[in-house]
Amino acid sequence: MDVAEGMTFVADAGAVHRDLAARNVFVDINSNCKVGDFGLARNRAYTSLGDVTVPIKWTAPEGLENGEFTTKSDVWSFGILLVRVGPEVWRDFTNFLEGSRSSLDLVRPKHSFATSRLRSA
């Protein structure tokens, strides 16, 4: 939930992170998470005018196709983060969403990394 709140703050400030990934989420001794590495961040929606280096596995399709980055791109990256970090975080986030919108049904893709770890456990 810390990452969701942090990214809400970023979006409310009108910024786009462009590099939300597990490697940019820092966890302190009390298990509090902080979003970091704002090296690719922009103060507003952004369209790249040339070649731009982005993390392919975490970047939304519109960012890869035409260099367009918005808060929606950050939402895509947040979804990838949820799938990649594991079942515990996914379950906690799903429980949070069920409390706020009970009609939402989140299903992890069968091909996700976290699902393959569950099968082997």
All heavy atoms as an XYZ file, in Angstrom:
938
protein
N       0.817     -1.186      0.000
C       0.000      0.000      0.000
C       0.863      1.253      0.000
O       0.435      2.276     -0.510
C      -0.927     -0.018      1.203
C      -2.002     -1.096      1.133
S      -2.915     -1.219     -0.421
C      -3.383      0.424     -0.728
N       2.073      1.149      0.566
C       2.950      2.313      0.592
C       3.272      2.793     -0.814
O       3.307      3.997     -1.077
C       4.252      1.999      1.326
C       4.053      1.725      2.806
O       3.022      2.160      3.356
O       4.922      1.073      3.403
N       3.512      1.858     -1.724
C       3.851      2.229     -3.097
C       2.654      2.886     -3.770
O       2.800      3.898     -4.468
C       4.331      1.004     -3.899
C       4.606      1.381     -5.344
C       5.586      0.413     -3.270
N       1.458      2.350     -3.565
C       0.257      2.952     -4.144
C       0.075      4.381     -3.639
O      -0.228      5.290     -4.423
C      -0.970      2.107     -3.808
N       0.265      4.583     -2.346
C       0.134      5.926     -1.787
C       1.223      6.855     -2.325
O       0.964      8.022     -2.628
C       0.180      5.868     -0.266
C      -1.045      5.214      0.330
C      -0.931      4.959      1.826
O       0.135      5.266      2.417
O      -1.898      4.452      2.398
N       2.433      6.345     -2.452
C       3.531      7.148     -2.995
C       3.288      7.551     -4.430
O       3.516      8.702     -4.824
N       2.800      6.617     -5.232
C       2.530      6.926     -6.637
C       1.315      7.838     -6.778
O       1.249      8.632     -7.724
C       2.374      5.644     -7.440
C       3.679      4.875     -7.597
S       5.047      5.866     -8.278
C       4.421      6.197     -9.920
N       0.367      7.756     -5.852
C      -0.750      8.701     -5.852
C      -0.226     10.111     -5.607
O      -0.645     11.070     -6.265
C      -1.788      8.318     -4.780
O      -2.306      7.028     -5.098
C      -2.924      9.315     -4.724
N       0.710     10.234     -4.691
C       1.326     11.529     -4.419
C       2.023     12.071     -5.668
O       1.884     13.248     -6.027
C       2.323     11.418     -3.261
C       3.025     12.695     -2.942
C       2.414     13.651     -2.135
C       4.282     12.943     -3.449
C       3.059     14.842     -1.848
C       4.936     14.140     -3.165
C       4.326     15.094     -2.369
N       2.767     11.199     -6.360
C       3.472     11.603     -7.585
C       2.467     12.086     -8.626
O       2.641     13.150     -9.240
C       4.325     10.429     -8.133
C       4.860     10.736     -9.523
C       5.467     10.110     -7.175
N       1.396     11.318     -8.837
C       0.387     11.681     -9.837
C      -0.335     12.972     -9.450
O      -0.570     13.838    -10.304
C      -0.614     10.544    -10.012
N      -0.685     13.118     -8.172
C      -1.369     14.332     -7.719
C      -0.495     15.573     -7.892
O      -1.003     16.680     -8.068
C      -1.803     14.203     -6.261
C      -2.975     13.245     -6.077
O      -3.610     12.867     -7.091
O      -3.234     12.860     -4.916
N       0.809     15.370     -7.851
C       1.737     16.479     -8.058
C       1.917     16.797     -9.542
O       2.625     17.740     -9.894
C       3.087     16.146     -7.429
N       1.280     15.992    -10.410
C       1.368     16.224    -11.848
C       2.610     15.638    -12.483
O       2.944     15.959    -13.618
N       3.304     14.764    -11.772
C       4.539     14.178    -12.286
C       4.292     12.776    -12.842
O       3.288     12.142    -12.547
C       5.587     14.118    -11.180
N       5.222     12.332    -13.663
C       5.211     10.977    -14.217
C       6.549     10.344    -13.851
O       7.607     10.907    -14.155
C       5.024     10.996    -15.748
C       5.016      9.593    -16.307
C       3.745     11.728    -16.128
N       6.531      9.207    -13.181
C       7.760      8.569    -12.703
C       8.556      7.952    -13.852
O       9.758      8.107    -13.938
C       7.425      7.500    -11.657
C       8.609      6.966    -10.933
N       9.433      6.014    -11.479
C       9.118      7.268     -9.713
C      10.403      5.736    -10.619
N      10.224      6.483     -9.535
N       7.911      7.206    -14.710
C       8.464      6.541    -15.901
C       9.382      5.358    -15.609
O       9.831      4.695    -16.536
C       9.210      7.524    -16.808
C       8.336      8.590    -17.369
C       8.934      9.317    -18.552
N      10.353      9.535    -18.470
C      11.161      9.592    -19.532
N      10.676      9.440    -20.734
N      12.436      9.814    -19.388
N       9.692      5.077    -14.351
C      10.599      3.970    -14.054
C      10.201      3.256    -12.773
O      11.057      2.855    -11.982
C      12.038      4.490    -13.962
C      13.068      3.367    -13.981
O      12.738      2.247    -14.422
O      14.214      3.615    -13.554
N       8.884      3.103    -12.540
C       8.439      2.369    -11.361
C       8.706      0.885    -11.587
O       8.219      0.293    -12.541
C       6.945      2.596    -11.101
C       6.394      1.849     -9.889
C       7.090      2.290     -8.604
C       4.896      2.047     -9.786
N       9.516      0.316    -10.739
C       9.874     -1.101    -10.810
C      10.322     -1.533     -9.418
O      10.623     -0.684     -8.567
C      11.003     -1.314    -11.824
N      10.378     -2.818     -9.188
C      10.759     -3.324     -7.869
C      12.126     -2.797     -7.447
O      12.341     -2.512     -6.261
C      10.756     -4.853     -7.872
N      13.033     -2.629     -8.380
C      14.379     -2.146     -8.036
C      14.361     -0.703     -7.528
O      15.340     -0.234     -6.955
C      15.307     -2.257     -9.244
C      14.946     -1.306    -10.350
C      15.844     -1.462    -11.583
N      15.258     -0.697    -12.656
C      14.272     -1.110    -13.444
N      13.785     -2.321    -13.280
N      13.775     -0.345    -14.389
N      13.249      0.010     -7.742
C      13.138      1.398     -7.311
C      12.182      1.580     -6.138
O      11.734      2.688     -5.865
C      12.708      2.285     -8.483
C      13.785      2.344     -9.538
O      14.967      2.239     -9.238
N      13.386      2.481    -10.778
N      11.877      0.482     -5.459
C      11.076      0.540     -4.243
C      11.991      0.111     -3.102
O      12.543     -0.980     -3.106
C       9.839     -0.389     -4.321
C       9.102     -0.410     -2.999
C       8.925      0.058     -5.451
N      12.158      1.000     -2.148
C      13.078      0.766     -1.048
C      12.294      0.435      0.214
O      11.299      1.080      0.519
C      13.971      1.989     -0.849
C      14.645      2.393     -2.124
C      14.230      3.509     -2.823
C      15.660      1.623     -2.653
C      14.832      3.865     -4.018
C      16.271      1.964     -3.853
C      15.852      3.099     -4.545
N      12.760     -0.580      0.943
C      12.060     -1.068      2.127
C      12.948     -0.836      3.341
O      14.105     -1.258      3.363
C      11.733     -2.574      1.994
C      10.935     -3.059      3.190
C      10.983     -2.847      0.694
N      12.388     -0.164      4.364
C      13.179      0.099      5.566
C      13.037     -1.048      6.563
O      12.356     -2.044      6.306
C      12.834      1.465      6.183
C      11.447      1.522      6.807
O      10.825      0.462      7.058
O      10.979      2.651      7.060
N      13.666     -0.912      7.702
C      13.702     -1.967      8.710
C      12.312     -2.298      9.256
O      12.070     -3.388      9.750
C      14.683     -1.590      9.845
C      15.024     -2.804     10.674
C      14.134     -0.454     10.682
C      16.222     -2.623     11.563
N      11.381     -1.347      9.156
C      10.007     -1.567      9.630
C       9.065     -2.011      8.511
O       7.853     -1.959      8.670
C       9.472     -0.282     10.278
C      10.274      0.101     11.497
O      10.605     -0.748     12.325
N      10.610      1.375     11.610
N       9.623     -2.401      7.382
C       8.873     -2.845      6.201
C       8.046     -1.744      5.561
O       7.066     -2.019      4.873
C       7.978     -4.047      6.535
O       8.770     -5.140      6.932
N       8.432     -0.494      5.763
C       7.807      0.620      5.058
C       8.461      0.761      3.696
O       9.692      0.696      3.590
C       7.974      1.933      5.838
C       7.294      1.876      7.186
O       6.135      1.490      7.286
N       8.013      2.240      8.233
N       7.667      0.949      2.672
C       8.193      1.067      1.306
C       8.194      2.519      0.859
O       7.258      3.265      1.142
C       7.349      0.242      0.345
S       7.391     -1.520      0.694
N       9.243      2.885      0.155
C       9.373      4.230     -0.410
C       9.721      4.097     -1.884
O      10.559      3.281     -2.264
C      10.488      5.029      0.282
C      10.314      5.172      1.778
C       9.182      6.083      2.113
C       9.090      6.267      3.619
N       7.951      7.042      4.015
N       9.073      4.897     -2.714
C       9.382      4.931     -4.137
C      10.577      5.850     -4.324
O      10.621      6.951     -3.779
C       8.182      5.437     -4.960
C       8.536      5.534     -6.439
C       6.982      4.522     -4.765
N      11.551      5.401     -5.099
C      12.743      6.199     -5.327
C      13.161      6.203     -6.778
O      12.433      5.752     -7.652
N      14.345      6.689     -7.029
C      14.963      6.813     -8.337
C      14.059      7.571     -9.309
O      13.413      7.001    -10.175
C      15.344      5.454     -8.910
C      16.234      5.595    -10.144
O      16.483      6.741    -10.589
O      16.679      4.569    -10.683
N      14.065      8.871     -9.167
C      13.259      9.727    -10.024
C      14.067     10.278    -11.195
O      13.743     11.314    -11.755
C      12.654     10.869     -9.191
C      11.550     10.394     -8.278
C      11.834      9.846     -7.043
C      10.231     10.472     -8.680
C      10.827      9.393     -6.209
C       9.210     10.026     -7.860
C       9.511      9.488     -6.623
N      15.106      9.553    -11.598
C      15.967     10.000    -12.685
C      15.269     10.141    -14.021
O      15.639     10.985    -14.836
N      14.249      9.328    -14.287
C      13.502      9.421    -15.547
C      12.202     10.204    -15.401
O      11.461     10.373    -16.363
C      13.179      8.020    -16.082
C      14.357      7.165    -16.531
C      13.880      5.793    -16.982
C      15.114      7.849    -17.659
N      11.914     10.695    -14.191
C      10.646     11.379    -13.936
C      10.553     12.698    -14.707
O      11.556     13.342    -15.004
C      10.482     11.634    -12.445
N       9.311     13.074    -15.012
C       9.014     14.350    -15.663
C       7.903     15.041    -14.886
O       7.095     14.399    -14.233
C       8.575     14.150    -17.120
C       9.632     13.520    -18.004
C      10.800     14.496    -18.221
N      11.808     13.961    -19.106
C      12.892     13.315    -18.725
N      13.092     13.064    -17.458
N      13.785     12.899    -19.589
N       7.825     16.361    -15.000
C       6.829     17.137    -14.274
C       5.432     17.056    -14.866
O       4.498     17.596    -14.306
C       7.251     18.607    -14.188
C       8.412     18.797    -13.245
O       8.571     18.024    -12.311
N       9.217     19.795    -13.495
N       5.282     16.438    -16.004
C       3.975     16.337    -16.657
C       4.014     15.175    -17.638
O       5.047     14.524    -17.791
C       3.659     17.636    -17.389
C       4.743     18.028    -18.386
C       4.455     19.351    -19.061
N       5.605     19.918    -19.723
C       6.222     19.418    -20.788
N       5.808     18.309    -21.319
N       7.259     20.012    -21.326
N       2.884     14.920    -18.291
C       2.874     13.893    -19.335
C       3.971     14.237    -20.343
O       4.267     15.406    -20.596
C       1.514     13.846    -20.023
N       4.578     13.209    -20.909
C       5.803     13.415    -21.670
C       5.795     12.523    -22.899
O       5.415     11.353    -22.829
C       6.988     13.057    -20.767
C       8.334     13.050    -21.428
C       9.012     14.227    -21.663
C       8.936     11.859    -21.801
C      10.267     14.232    -22.254
C      10.183     11.838    -22.385
C      10.847     13.040    -22.609
O      12.075     13.025    -23.189
N       6.192     13.076    -24.019
C       6.383     12.290    -25.234
C       7.828     12.442    -25.665
O       8.300     13.562    -25.881
C       5.445     12.747    -26.367
O       4.098     12.625    -25.916
C       5.633     11.900    -27.614
N       8.510     11.321    -25.778
C       9.908     11.327    -26.185
C      10.006     11.680    -27.660
O       9.265     11.165    -28.484
C      10.517      9.948    -25.934
O      11.795      9.878    -26.511
N      10.943     12.575    -28.003
C      11.117     12.981    -29.398
C      12.203     12.189    -30.102
O      12.459     12.402    -31.270
C      11.441     14.476    -29.460
C      10.358     15.384    -28.879
C      10.812     16.835    -28.905
C       9.057     15.211    -29.629
N      12.831     11.287    -29.406
C      13.897     10.490    -30.004
C      14.032      9.179    -29.273
O      13.129      8.749    -28.562
N      15.169      8.557    -29.460
C      15.408      7.305    -28.758
C      15.489      7.575    -27.253
O      16.143      8.510    -26.808
C      16.722      6.661    -29.220
C      16.639      6.151    -30.644
O      15.511      5.907    -31.111
O      17.689      5.988    -31.280
N      14.805      6.753    -26.493
C      14.837      6.879    -25.046
C      15.061      5.492    -24.457
O      14.509      4.516    -24.948
C      13.541      7.525    -24.496
C      12.331      6.700    -24.831
C      13.637      7.748    -23.003
N      15.911      5.407    -23.464
C      16.177      4.143    -22.810
C      15.169      3.960    -21.684
O      15.109      4.774    -20.762
C      17.600      4.123    -22.239
O      18.515      4.372    -23.297
C      17.911      2.791    -21.606
N      14.360      2.908    -21.796
C      13.350      2.617    -20.782
C      13.413      1.135    -20.436
O      13.870      0.324    -21.237
C      11.922      2.980    -21.263
C      11.771      4.469    -21.445
C      11.569      2.237    -22.534
N      12.965      0.767    -19.247
C      12.931     -0.651    -18.860
C      11.792     -1.361    -19.601
O      10.618     -1.174    -19.275
C      12.691     -0.595    -17.355
C      12.007      0.714    -17.132
C      12.514      1.644    -18.178
N      12.113     -2.145    -20.593
C      11.118     -2.734    -21.489
C      10.072     -3.555    -20.750
O       8.877     -3.420    -21.012
C      11.818     -3.587    -22.573
C      12.629     -2.668    -23.484
C      10.798     -4.387    -23.369
C      13.475     -3.386    -24.499
N      10.473     -4.382    -19.810
C       9.522     -5.266    -19.132
C       8.527     -4.508    -18.254
O       7.488     -5.040    -17.902
C      10.262     -6.301    -18.284
C      11.022     -7.301    -19.112
C      11.696     -8.319    -18.225
C      12.464     -9.322    -19.046
N      13.116    -10.326    -18.200
N       8.833     -3.289    -17.879
C       7.986     -2.524    -16.957
C       7.258     -1.380    -17.642
O       6.459     -0.696    -17.015
C       8.843     -1.954    -15.828
C       9.514     -2.997    -15.000
C      10.672     -3.665    -15.301
C       9.076     -3.524    -13.752
N      10.984     -4.556    -14.304
C      10.012     -4.488    -13.336
C       7.988     -3.249    -12.922
C       9.901     -5.186    -12.145
C       7.870     -3.948    -11.732
C       8.815     -4.906    -11.357
N       7.548     -1.125    -18.905
C       7.011      0.043    -19.605
C       5.710     -0.286    -20.326
O       5.593     -1.328    -20.976
C       8.046      0.574    -20.615
O       9.234      0.917    -19.897
C       7.550      1.793    -21.348
N       4.751      0.620    -20.231
C       3.454      0.460    -20.890
C       3.633      0.435    -22.412
O       4.579      1.029    -22.939
C       2.535      1.606    -20.499
N       2.732     -0.234    -23.118
C       2.850     -0.338    -24.589
C       2.984      1.013    -25.291
O       3.778      1.148    -26.218
C       1.563     -1.053    -24.999
C       1.166     -1.834    -23.796
C       1.598     -1.002    -22.616
N       2.233      2.034    -24.855
C       2.316      3.329    -25.537
C       3.686      3.978    -25.350
O       4.142      4.723    -26.214
C       1.201      4.271    -25.076
C       1.250      4.667    -23.619
C       0.530      3.712    -22.675
O       0.162      2.598    -23.077
O       0.324      4.095    -21.510
N       4.347      3.671    -24.255
C       5.694      4.175    -24.047
C       6.691      3.529    -24.994
O       7.600      4.181    -25.500
N       6.501      2.245    -25.243
C       7.388      1.533    -26.162
C       7.091      1.876    -27.615
O       7.999      1.996    -28.432
C       7.244      0.021    -25.962
C       7.676     -0.516    -24.599
C       7.328     -1.995    -24.478
C       9.162     -0.280    -24.378
N       5.816      2.033    -27.938
C       5.426      2.256    -29.330
C       5.700      3.674    -29.808
O       6.215      3.876    -30.899
C       3.948      1.925    -29.521
C       3.663      0.442    -29.399
C       2.180      0.117    -29.426
O       1.360      1.029    -29.675
O       1.843     -1.053    -29.188
N       5.329      4.685    -29.007
C       5.485      6.055    -29.497
C       6.113      7.006    -28.487
O       6.058      8.218    -28.660
C       4.135      6.610    -29.970
C       3.073      6.565    -28.902
O       3.387      6.541    -27.717
N       1.823      6.544    -29.301
N       6.681      6.471    -27.421
C       7.377      7.300    -26.441
C       6.471      8.161    -25.587
O       6.916      9.131    -24.997
N       5.193      7.809    -25.489
C       4.235      8.587    -24.710
C       4.162      8.060    -23.280
O       3.867      6.892    -23.053
C       2.860      8.502    -25.362
C       1.797      9.296    -24.659
C       0.448      9.155    -25.340
O       0.409      8.951    -26.560
O      -0.558      9.226    -24.624
N       4.403      8.936    -22.309
C       4.395      8.567    -20.901
C       3.441      9.483    -20.146
O       3.554     10.701    -20.224
C       5.796      8.672    -20.299
C       6.777      7.746    -20.941
C       7.532      8.159    -22.021
C       6.927      6.452    -20.474
C       8.433      7.294    -22.622
C       7.820      5.583    -21.068
C       8.575      6.002    -22.149
N       2.510      8.876    -19.422
C       1.538      9.616    -18.615
C       1.390      8.898    -17.276
O       2.035      7.876    -17.034
C       0.161      9.661    -19.308
O      -0.358      8.327    -19.377
C       0.248     10.245    -20.715
N       0.502      9.401    -16.429
C       0.233      8.690    -15.184
C      -0.342      7.311    -15.469
O      -0.150      6.385    -14.684
C      -0.742      9.489    -14.295
O      -1.913      9.789    -15.041
C      -0.102     10.762    -13.796
N      -1.000      7.156    -16.614
C      -1.514      5.837    -16.996
C      -0.369      4.855    -17.241
O      -0.491      3.666    -16.955
C      -2.404      5.945    -18.230
C      -3.682      6.710    -17.969
C      -4.497      6.857    -19.226
C      -5.727      7.701    -18.961
N      -6.518      7.901    -20.175
N       0.741      5.345    -17.755
C       1.923      4.499    -17.929
C       2.445      4.027    -16.583
O       2.866      2.873    -16.433
C       3.038      5.273    -18.645
O       2.586      5.867    -19.825
N       2.406      4.920    -15.594
C       2.837      4.548    -14.247
C       1.889      3.513    -13.642
O       2.321      2.625    -12.904
C       2.924      5.774    -13.343
C       4.147      6.641    -13.624
O       5.086      6.161    -14.294
O       4.160      7.799    -13.150
N       0.595      3.611    -13.943
C      -0.361      2.611    -13.469
C      -0.024      1.248    -14.057
O      -0.067      0.226    -13.370
C      -1.816      3.023    -13.804
C      -2.779      1.888    -13.513
C      -2.204      4.270    -13.037
N       0.342      1.202    -15.324
C       0.767     -0.055    -15.969
C       1.956     -0.638    -15.197
O       1.961     -1.818    -14.850
C       1.149      0.208    -17.422
C       1.767     -0.965    -18.105
C       3.070     -1.372    -18.043
C       1.102     -1.908    -18.954
N       3.263     -2.498    -18.799
C       2.072     -2.840    -19.370
C      -0.212     -2.046    -19.402
C       1.765     -3.896    -20.214
C      -0.500     -3.102    -20.250
C       0.473     -4.014    -20.642
N       2.945      0.192    -14.935
C       4.135     -0.275    -14.221
C       3.791     -0.755    -12.817
O       4.362     -1.735    -12.329
C       5.173      0.850    -14.146
O       5.586      1.222    -15.434
N       2.836     -0.096    -12.171
C       2.395     -0.530    -10.849
C       1.761     -1.917    -10.934
O       1.994     -2.768    -10.070
C       1.404      0.488    -10.259
C       0.908      0.121     -8.895
C       1.740      0.210     -7.802
C      -0.383     -0.328     -8.716
C       1.290     -0.127     -6.533
C      -0.846     -0.674     -7.456
C      -0.006     -0.572     -6.364
N       0.975     -2.179    -11.972
C       0.388     -3.506    -12.166
C       1.454     -4.569    -12.350
O       1.363     -5.659    -11.774
N       2.479     -4.256    -13.122
C       3.595     -5.192    -13.307
C       4.282     -5.427    -11.961
O       4.627     -6.557    -11.611
C       4.602     -4.666    -14.349
C       3.936     -4.463    -15.706
C       5.813     -5.591    -14.451
C       3.400     -5.725    -16.345
N       4.459     -4.372    -11.197
C       5.073     -4.497     -9.871
C       4.284     -5.457     -8.992
O       4.857     -6.328     -8.348
C       5.158     -3.122     -9.216
C       5.699     -3.070     -7.791
C       7.177     -3.432     -7.765
C       5.478     -1.693     -7.195
N       2.960     -5.328     -8.985
C       2.132     -6.218     -8.167
C       2.308     -7.677     -8.563
O       2.386     -8.561     -7.711
C       0.652     -5.844     -8.294
C       0.207     -4.576     -7.593
C      -1.263     -4.320     -7.884
C       0.455     -4.652     -6.101
N       2.372     -7.938     -9.850
C       2.519     -9.317    -10.321
C       3.905     -9.855     -9.985
O       4.055    -11.007     -9.588
C       2.254     -9.402    -11.840
C       2.595    -10.772    -12.380
C       0.791     -9.065    -12.126
N       4.928     -9.023    -10.094
C       6.303     -9.478     -9.908
C       6.708     -9.669     -8.452
O       7.557    -10.505     -8.152
C       7.283     -8.500    -10.556
C       7.139     -8.350    -12.053
C       7.582     -9.576    -12.818
N       8.950     -9.942    -12.589
C       9.971     -9.637    -13.372
N       9.794     -8.938    -14.457
N      11.182    -10.037    -13.069
N       6.145     -8.899     -7.528
C       6.635     -8.963     -6.151
C       6.126    -10.163     -5.384
O       6.706    -10.527     -4.374
C       6.366     -7.678     -5.354
C       7.128     -6.515     -5.935
C       4.895     -7.391     -5.278
N       5.048    -10.774     -5.798
C       4.648    -12.006     -5.153
C       3.230    -12.034     -4.637
O       2.542    -11.024     -4.597
N       2.820    -13.218     -4.238
C       1.434    -13.450     -3.852
C       0.997    -12.736     -2.581
O      -0.157    -12.350     -2.455
C       1.357    -14.959     -3.674
C       2.766    -15.406     -3.458
C       3.635    -14.421     -4.193
N       1.909    -12.495     -1.639
C       1.516    -11.855     -0.386
C       1.041    -10.427     -0.630
O      -0.005     -9.999     -0.138
C       2.670    -11.850      0.622
C       3.130    -13.227      1.046
C       4.069    -13.876      0.029
O       4.644    -13.156     -0.822
O       4.220    -15.097      0.073
N       1.814     -9.691     -1.412
C       1.450     -8.311     -1.703
C       0.186     -8.279     -2.555
O      -0.692     -7.461     -2.345
C       2.615     -7.589     -2.407
C       2.192     -6.209     -2.867
C       3.811     -7.509     -1.476
N       0.090     -9.179     -3.517
C      -1.094     -9.240     -4.378
C      -2.347     -9.478     -3.531
O      -3.357     -8.815     -3.706
C      -0.910    -10.351     -5.406
C      -2.019    -10.404     -6.412
C      -3.114    -11.214     -6.375
C      -2.155     -9.618     -7.579
N      -3.916    -10.983     -7.452
C      -3.354    -10.008     -8.204
C      -1.381     -8.615     -8.161
C      -3.793     -9.433     -9.394
C      -1.823     -8.055     -9.345
C      -3.005     -8.458     -9.945
N      -2.263    -10.389     -2.590
C      -3.407    -10.701     -1.731
C      -3.789     -9.489     -0.889
O      -4.956     -9.128     -0.774
C      -3.090    -11.891     -0.836
C      -4.260    -12.322      0.044
C      -3.911    -13.481      0.978
N      -2.793    -13.144      1.849
C      -1.587    -13.716      1.796
N      -1.356    -14.689      0.943
N      -0.630    -13.346      2.606
N      -2.800     -8.808     -0.298
C      -3.079     -7.628      0.512
C      -3.736     -6.530     -0.319
O      -4.675     -5.888      0.117
C      -1.803     -7.079      1.150
C      -1.250     -8.002      2.219
O      -1.992     -8.909      2.665
O      -0.082     -7.832      2.592
N      -3.244     -6.314     -1.524
C      -3.813     -5.269     -2.377
C      -5.225     -5.651     -2.819
O      -6.118     -4.812     -2.852
C      -2.919     -5.029     -3.603
C      -3.336     -3.833     -4.398
C      -3.163     -2.561     -3.884
C      -3.909     -3.975     -5.649
C      -3.550     -1.443     -4.608
C      -4.300     -2.868     -6.374
C      -4.113     -1.595     -5.858
N      -5.433     -6.923     -3.119
C      -6.770     -7.391     -3.508
C      -7.749     -7.189     -2.356
O      -8.869     -6.726     -2.564
C      -6.727     -8.875     -3.913
O      -5.800     -9.044     -4.979
C      -8.086     -9.361     -4.376
N      -7.331     -7.502     -1.135
C      -8.188     -7.289      0.030
C      -8.529     -5.816      0.198
O      -9.662     -5.462      0.520
C      -7.532     -7.822      1.300
C      -7.458     -9.332      1.306
O      -8.196    -10.005      0.590
N      -6.550     -9.868      2.089
N      -7.566     -4.947     -0.048
C      -7.819     -3.513      0.027
C      -8.860     -3.092     -1.007
O      -9.796     -2.364     -0.706
C      -6.516     -2.742     -0.192
C      -6.727     -1.281     -0.447
C      -7.016     -0.422      0.602
C      -6.644     -0.767     -1.726
C      -7.213      0.929      0.377
C      -6.848      0.580     -1.962
C      -7.126      1.428     -0.913
N      -8.699     -3.572     -2.232
C      -9.646     -3.210     -3.287
C     -11.034     -3.764     -3.011
O     -12.033     -3.099     -3.277
C      -9.152     -3.703     -4.648
C      -7.956     -2.958     -5.218
C      -7.513     -3.609     -6.520
C      -8.282     -1.496     -5.437
N     -11.110     -4.971     -2.485
C     -12.416     -5.548     -2.169
C     -13.137     -4.719     -1.128
O     -14.358     -4.591     -1.173
C     -12.259     -6.993     -1.696
C     -11.930     -7.947     -2.816
C     -11.629     -9.351     -2.334
O     -11.646     -9.597     -1.105
O     -11.372    -10.199     -3.191
N     -12.388     -4.119     -0.236
C     -13.000     -3.255      0.765
C     -13.556     -1.980      0.162
O     -14.517     -1.412      0.654
N     -12.955     -1.524     -0.943
C     -13.415     -0.274     -1.535
C     -14.321     -0.482     -2.745
O     -15.166      0.342     -3.028
C     -12.220      0.600     -1.925
O     -11.353     -0.113     -2.775
N     -14.143     -1.584     -3.461
C     -15.002     -1.872     -4.618
C     -15.174     -3.383     -4.721
O     -14.396     -4.070     -5.356
C     -14.377     -1.347     -5.908
C     -14.307      0.137     -5.932
C     -14.023      0.712     -7.271
N     -13.037     -0.026     -8.042
C     -12.613      0.368     -9.224
N     -13.086      1.457     -9.754
N     -11.721     -0.321     -9.877
N     -16.191     -3.898     -4.115
C     -16.375     -5.345     -4.007
C     -16.642     -6.011     -5.347
O     -16.485     -7.213     -5.481
C     -17.504     -5.665     -3.032
O     -18.709     -5.099     -3.489
N     -17.017     -5.263     -6.380
C     -17.324     -5.889     -7.667
C     -16.077     -6.146     -8.505
O     -16.147     -6.797     -9.539
C     -18.289     -5.010     -8.459
O     -17.682     -3.770     -8.753
N     -14.917     -5.638     -8.072
C     -13.694     -5.797     -8.849
C     -13.098     -7.179     -8.632
O     -12.897     -7.608     -7.509
C     -12.675     -4.733     -8.435
C     -11.387     -4.653     -9.230
C     -11.698     -4.392    -10.702
C     -10.517     -3.551     -8.683
N     -12.815     -7.890     -9.695
C     -12.248     -9.234     -9.603
C     -10.872     -9.215    -10.237
O     -10.738     -9.120    -11.447
C     -13.157    -10.237    -10.307
C     -12.641    -11.658    -10.185
O     -11.871    -11.933     -9.259
O     -13.003    -12.490    -11.032
N      -9.827     -9.288     -9.414
C      -8.459     -9.294     -9.923
C      -7.965    -10.728    -10.031
O      -8.000    -11.475     -9.065
C      -7.540     -8.516     -8.992
C      -7.842     -7.035     -8.845
C      -6.903     -6.424     -7.812
C      -7.666     -6.337    -10.165
N      -7.502    -11.095    -11.190
C      -6.977    -12.431    -11.404
C      -5.567    -12.292    -11.955
O      -5.332    -11.578    -12.917
C      -7.858    -13.222    -12.405
C      -7.279    -14.594    -12.654
C      -9.279    -13.304    -11.885
N      -4.629    -12.951    -11.324
C      -3.252    -12.917    -11.788
C      -3.132    -13.727    -13.077
O      -3.668    -14.824    -13.177
C      -2.329    -13.507    -10.734
C      -0.880    -13.400    -11.117
C      -0.009    -13.896    -10.048
N      -0.651    -13.592     -8.786
C      -0.235    -14.021     -7.635
N       0.813    -14.729     -7.559
N      -0.873    -13.751     -6.538
N      -2.427    -13.224    -14.079
C      -2.235    -13.980    -15.318
C      -1.538    -15.311    -15.043
O      -0.653    -15.393    -14.198
C      -1.332    -13.075    -16.158
C      -1.472    -11.727    -15.562
C      -1.797    -11.922    -14.119
N      -1.928    -16.348    -15.759
C      -1.353    -17.676    -15.551
C       0.138    -17.712    -15.848
O       0.859    -18.518    -15.312
C      -2.083    -18.699    -16.428
C      -3.497    -18.923    -15.997
C      -4.180    -19.927    -16.882
C      -5.626    -20.104    -16.441
N      -6.359    -21.034    -17.293
N       0.607    -16.843    -16.712
C       2.007    -16.861    -17.118
C       2.908    -16.015    -16.226
O       4.084    -15.881    -16.499
C       2.130    -16.364    -18.555
C       1.663    -14.951    -18.729
N       0.336    -14.653    -18.877
C       2.320    -13.791    -18.729
C       0.199    -13.347    -18.989
N       1.398    -12.797    -18.897
N       2.391    -15.439    -15.145
C       3.197    -14.544    -14.338
C       4.267    -15.293    -13.548
O       4.108    -16.452    -13.203
C       2.314    -13.741    -13.370
O       1.942    -14.541    -12.284
N       5.332    -14.590    -13.229
C       6.442    -15.165    -12.474
C       5.979    -15.644    -11.104
O       6.330    -16.710    -10.649
C       7.545    -14.103    -12.335
C       8.664    -14.514    -11.421
C       9.594    -15.444    -11.830
C       8.774    -13.975    -10.158
C      10.620    -15.836    -10.989
C       9.800    -14.353     -9.320
C      10.728    -15.281     -9.745
N       5.167    -14.830    -10.433
C       4.713    -15.173     -9.085
C       3.879    -16.450     -9.083
O       3.961    -17.259     -8.170
C       3.916    -14.014     -8.488
N       3.056    -16.651    -10.112
C       2.228    -17.858    -10.186
C       3.094    -19.099    -10.342
O       2.853    -20.115     -9.723
C       1.227    -17.767    -11.354
O       0.441    -16.599    -11.160
C       0.340    -18.971    -11.415
N       4.146    -19.010    -11.161
C       5.006    -20.172    -11.340
C       5.722    -20.522    -10.043
O       5.961    -21.683     -9.768
C       6.007    -19.930    -12.468
O       6.863    -18.869    -12.143
N       6.031    -19.516     -9.210
C       6.648    -19.800     -7.902
C       5.659    -20.508     -6.995
O       6.038    -21.381     -6.235
C       7.117    -18.506     -7.242
C       8.361    -17.963     -7.828
C       8.955    -16.925     -6.939
N       7.934    -16.164     -6.255
C       8.145    -15.027     -5.648
N       9.327    -14.506     -5.648
N       7.163    -14.377     -5.047
N       4.386    -20.141     -7.058
C       3.381    -20.772     -6.215
C       3.224    -22.252     -6.566
O       3.078    -23.101     -5.704
C       2.026    -20.079     -6.383
C       1.859    -18.772     -5.651
C       0.519    -18.149     -6.004
C       1.955    -18.950     -4.156
N       3.240    -22.558     -7.849
C       3.090    -23.946     -8.277
C       4.232    -24.822     -7.793
O       4.052    -25.981     -7.513
C       3.005    -24.021     -9.802
C       1.702    -23.524    -10.326
C       1.579    -23.850    -11.796
N       0.608    -22.956    -12.378
C       0.837    -22.164    -13.402
N       1.995    -22.160    -14.010
N      -0.101    -21.385    -13.854
N       5.444    -24.245     -7.707
C       6.603    -25.049     -7.317
C       6.709    -25.185     -5.803
O       7.490    -25.983     -5.317
C       7.878    -24.435     -7.883
O       8.085    -23.154     -7.328
N       5.949    -24.392     -5.060
C       6.048    -24.425     -3.588
C       5.280    -25.583     -3.008
O       4.426    -26.179     -3.541
C       5.534    -23.113     -3.019
